[in-house]
Amino acid sequence: MRVLFDQNVWHGRSDSREPGDTRRVFNQILPFANGARVDEAPVIIGFCSDEGVRRNQGRVGAEHGPKQLRAALAGFPAKASVPVFDAGDVVCEDGNLEAAQVALGRIVSDVLACGGRPIVFGGGHEVAWATYSGLREHLGTTNERRLMILNFDAHFDLRQSRPASSGTPFDQIACDCAARGIPFDYVCFGVSDLANTAALFERASELGVRYVLDADMQESQLAKRLDELERMIDAVDDVYLTIDLDVLPGAAAPGVSAPAALGVPLSVVEAMVRRVRASGKLRAADLAELNPAFDQDRRTALAAARLAHRLL
């Protein structure tokens, strides 16, 4: 089901009596109208689903993530002078994840066709298959452009079992790339060696996945990671960025399906996200697994909103 733009979600403090630019993000929000040009403008799309999390035996509640992420982002300072568009939500009904993913993919493709930059608020990490599908539809099957799938995640999400779940999206993408005869260029930053079985590491090796463990993603190693990231970006034409909030330390992001014991500091993830955004090659992005039911003091929502703000 498609739920259209809701202005009531976007509100916050007004400092209009103060001098200077006192606008906040909620002051910039406009409804997205399919077919209208929105060149280079960010377009937020919600994906209200945790059916994939349920299928993956995680703790559910991420379907409420998009609303809470919007609420947290609303009060942040406005970004420059460009508008930010909101295309509403795709809602997964009656456990029909596949239909919801098709619907989201179609909206992502529509936004790209209008010149916008889709930023999808999940929802479980099953959102990744939908975002990728929309981006792939827009890019086509040509081998002339190289797409890198860049994931910040404690998990590979390369499970081969079906039906699809929040643990299968990148295996689905790998299978799609193989069927199309195009490269599967997947990089995963923040993988936990204690949150992935030996079979998943073997699958990653079979597919040529490049990854960095969470232990090697701490602040003291940031300069090295940024250099690596720069080289990776230089070698491709387009980047799809997906962030599973469980990559962050559990203390910073308790409101996820599987909180991390170690995790990657927010400062490290943010610095790398900013580098991707500055490259000019980012075509689509999503943030996944925000579960408000377990989010103490809105820590996870605020961390997610900070990352989303950098992507605007």
C-alpha positions in Angstrom: 0.0 0.0 0.0 1.2 3.5 -0.8 0.7 6.2 1.8 1.2 9.7 0.4 3.0 12.7 1.9 2.0 13.6 5.4 2.8 17.2 6.3 1.9 16.5 10.0 5.0 14.4 10.5 7.2 17.4 9.6 7.2 19.9 12.5 9.5 21.4 15.1 10.7 24.4 16.9 10.5 27.8 15.2 13.2 30.5 15.8 11.8 32.9 13.3 12.2 35.9 15.6 15.9 35.3 15.8 18.3 36.9 13.2 19.9 34.9 10.4 18.8 31.7 8.8 16.8 29.9 11.4 15.1 27.4 9.1 15.1 23.7 10.0 14.6 20.7 7.8 10.8 20.7 8.3 10.7 24.1 6.7 12.2 22.7 3.5 9.9 19.7 3.0 7.8 19.6 -0.1 5.6 16.8 -1.5 7.1 14.9 -4.4 5.0 14.8 -7.5 5.9 12.0 -9.9 6.9 13.4 -13.3 8.0 16.8 -12.0 11.8 17.6 -12.3 13.6 17.7 -9.0 17.2 17.8 -10.3 19.7 16.7 -7.7 17.2 17.2 -4.9 16.9 14.6 -2.2 13.7 12.7 -2.1 12.7 10.8 1.1 10.7 7.6 0.7 9.5 5.5 3.7 9.5 1.7 3.7 7.2 0.6 6.5 8.1 -3.1 6.7 9.6 -5.5 9.2 8.3 -8.6 7.5 11.8 -9.4 6.4 13.0 -9.1 10.0 10.2 -11.4 11.2 11.2 -14.0 8.6 14.8 -13.7 9.7 13.8 -14.4 13.3 14.7 -10.9 14.5 12.8 -8.6 16.8 10.1 -6.7 14.9 9.1 -3.1 15.1 11.1 -1.5 12.3 7.9 -0.8 10.3 7.5 2.3 12.5 11.0 3.5 11.8 10.3 5.9 8.9 8.0 8.0 11.0 10.4 8.3 13.9 13.3 9.0 11.6 11.4 11.8 9.9 10.5 13.2 13.4 14.2 13.2 14.5 15.4 14.8 11.2 12.7 17.5 11.2 14.4 19.7 13.8 17.9 19.6 12.3 19.2 22.8 10.7 18.1 23.3 7.1 20.5 22.2 4.3 21.6 25.1 2.1 18.7 26.5 0.0 17.5 23.5 -1.8 14.2 21.8 -1.0 13.8 18.3 0.3 11.0 16.3 -1.1 9.0 13.6 0.6 7.3 10.9 -1.6 5.4 9.3 1.3 5.5 5.6 2.4 5.3 2.1 1.0 3.5 0.0 3.6 4.0 -3.8 3.7 0.5 -5.3 4.2 -0.5 -8.8 5.2 3.1 -10.0 5.1 3.3 -9.5 1.4 7.0 -8.3 1.4 7.5 -9.1 -2.3 4.7 -6.7 -3.4 6.0 -4.0 -1.1 9.5 -4.3 -2.5 8.2 -4.1 -6.1 6.2 -1.0 -5.1 9.3 0.7 -3.5 11.5 -0.2 -6.4 9.1 1.5 -8.8 9.1 4.7 -6.7 12.9 4.7 -6.5 13.1 4.4 -10.3 10.5 7.2 -10.7 12.5 9.5 -8.5 15.7 8.8 -10.4 13.9 9.4 -13.7 12.9 12.9 -12.3 16.5 13.7 -11.5 16.2 13.2 -7.8 18.3 11.3 -5.3 16.2 8.7 -3.4 16.9 8.4 0.3 14.8 5.5 1.7 13.9 5.3 5.4 13.3 1.7 6.5 12.1 -0.6 7.7 14.1 -3.8 7.9 17.1 -4.3 5.7 14.9 -6.1 3.2 14.7 -2.5 1.9 18.0 -3.1 0.2 16.7 -5.4 -2.4 13.9 -2.9 -3.3 16.2 0.1 -3.5 18.6 -1.8 -5.6 15.9 -3.0 -7.9 14.7 0.5 -8.6 18.2 1.8 -9.2 19.0 -1.2 -11.5 15.8 -0.5 -13.5 16.9 3.1 -13.9 20.5 2.3 -14.8 19.6 -0.6 -17.2 21.7 -3.7 -17.8 24.6 -2.2 -19.6 28.1 -3.1 -18.5 29.3 0.4 -19.5 28.7 1.8 -16.0 30.1 0.1 -12.9 27.9 0.1 -9.8 29.3 -0.4 -6.3 27.0 -1.6 -3.6 28.4 -0.1 -0.4 26.9 -1.5 2.9 27.7 -0.5 6.5 26.5 -3.5 8.4 27.5 -6.0 11.1 26.1 -8.7 8.8 26.8 -9.8 5.3 23.1 -10.5 4.7 24.0 -13.1 2.1 21.7 -15.9 3.3 20.7 -18.1 0.4 17.5 -19.5 2.0 14.1 -18.3 0.6 11.6 -16.8 0.9 13.5 -13.6 1.1 14.1 -11.8 4.4 16.2 -9.1 5.9 19.1 -11.6 5.8 19.0 -12.2 2.0 19.1 -8.9 0.1 22.7 -9.0 -1.0 22.4 -12.6 -2.1 19.4 -11.6 -4.1 21.4 -8.8 -5.7 24.3 -11.2 -6.4 21.9 -13.6 -8.1 20.4 -10.7 -10.1 23.8 -9.6 -11.3 24.7 -13.1 -12.3 21.5 -13.5 -14.3 22.1 -10.2 -16.1 25.8 -11.0 -16.7 27.0 -7.9 -14.8 29.6 -7.5 -12.0 28.5 -7.9 -8.4 30.6 -5.3 -6.7 29.7 -5.5 -3.1 31.6 -3.9 -0.2 30.6 -4.4 3.4 32.1 -2.2 6.2 31.8 -3.2 9.8 31.2 -6.9 9.6 31.3 -8.7 12.9 33.1 -12.1 12.9 30.9 -13.1 15.8 27.6 -12.3 14.0 28.2 -14.3 10.8 28.7 -18.0 10.5 31.6 -19.6 8.7 29.2 -20.4 5.9 28.4 -16.7 5.4 32.1 -15.9 5.2 32.5 -18.7 2.7 29.7 -17.3 0.6 31.2 -13.9 0.7 34.5 -15.3 -0.5 32.7 -17.2 -3.3 31.1 -14.0 -4.5 34.3 -11.9 -4.2 32.9 -9.6 -1.6 35.2 -7.1 -0.1 34.7 -6.4 3.6 36.3 -4.8 6.7 35.7 -6.2 10.2 34.3 -4.0 12.9 37.5 -4.3 14.9 39.3 -2.6 12.0 36.7 0.2 11.7 37.6 2.1 14.9 38.5 5.8 15.1 42.3 5.1 15.1 41.9 3.4 11.7 39.7 6.0 10.1 42.4 7.6 7.9 43.2 4.2 6.4 39.6 3.4 5.8 39.0 6.7 4.1 41.9 6.1 1.7 40.6 2.7 0.8 37.1 4.1 0.3 38.4 6.8 -2.0 40.1 4.3 -4.2 37.0 2.2 -4.4 34.9 5.1 -5.4 37.4 6.2 -8.0 37.1 2.8 -9.7 33.3 3.0 -10.2 30.7 5.1 -11.9 27.8 4.9 -9.5 27.4 4.1 -5.8 24.4 2.6 -4.0 24.8 3.2 -0.2 22.9 1.2 2.4 23.3 1.6 6.1 22.0 -1.0 8.6 22.0 0.9 11.9 23.1 -2.3 13.7 26.6 -1.5 12.5 26.7 1.1 15.3 27.6 0.2 18.8 24.7 -1.0 20.8 25.0 1.9 23.3 24.6 4.4 20.4 21.9 2.3 18.6 19.9 0.2 20.9 16.8 0.4 18.7 17.7 -2.2 16.1 16.9 -5.8 15.6 20.3 -7.0 16.7 22.3 -4.5 18.8 26.1 -4.7 18.4 28.5 -5.5 21.2 31.4 -3.7 19.6 30.1 -1.9 16.4 31.6 0.9 14.4 31.6 4.4 16.0 29.1 6.9 14.6 32.0 9.3 13.9 33.6 6.8 11.6 30.5 5.9 9.7 29.6 9.6 9.4 33.0 10.5 8.0 32.8 7.7 5.4 29.2 8.6 4.5 30.3 12.2 3.9 33.1 11.1 1.7 30.6 9.1 -0.4 28.2 12.0 -0.6 31.0 14.4 -1.7 32.1 12.0 -4.5 29.1 13.0 -6.7 28.6 9.3 -7.6 25.9 8.5 -5.0 22.7 7.6 -6.9 20.5 6.1 -4.1 20.8 5.4 -0.3 18.8 3.9 2.4 18.9 3.5 6.2 17.5 0.3 7.8 16.5 -1.4 11.0 15.4 1.6 13.1 13.1 0.0 15.7 11.5 2.6 17.9 10.1 0.1 20.4 13.6 -0.6 21.7 15.1 2.9 21.2 16.2 4.4 24.5 16.1 8.2 24.6 15.7 8.2 20.8 19.5 7.4 20.5 19.1 5.3 17.3 16.7 7.7 15.7 19.0 10.7 16.3 22.0 8.8 15.1 20.1 7.8 11.9 18.9 11.4 11.5 22.4 12.6 11.7 23.5 10.3 8.9 20.4 11.2 6.9 21.2 14.9 7.3 24.7 14.3 5.8 23.1 12.6 2.9 20.8 15.5 2.2 
